Amino acid sequence: EVLLGAPHEEILKFAEREQADVIVMGTHGRSGVPRFFVGSVAEAVLRQSHCPVIVAKDTRRTHVASA
């Protein structure tokens, strides 16, 4: 299902509509802030959700080689 709108709002509406017991989401952590902060969408979901939220970050390092 593809939803249009503000990502955190659509995630929260979807979770409520589906009567979710928990929300699990990933974060890319692209910003330069320390690791313990999550992205703005994940933070908004964490703050506004009426059910538990699990946020997972991919800790694998990726390297793109230049030619």
C-alpha angles and dihedrals in degrees: 000000000000116000127195123212140053104345098227092047093049092048091051094046091048092050091050094046091050092042091235118198092204139003117223118191139162130230128209096202094208095157123093094243120115119284096254091069119084128211121282094255093050091046092052091049091048092051098044105034121112091205133053117285125207116197117194126191123203103237095187113115117228124203127196112204118217119226 
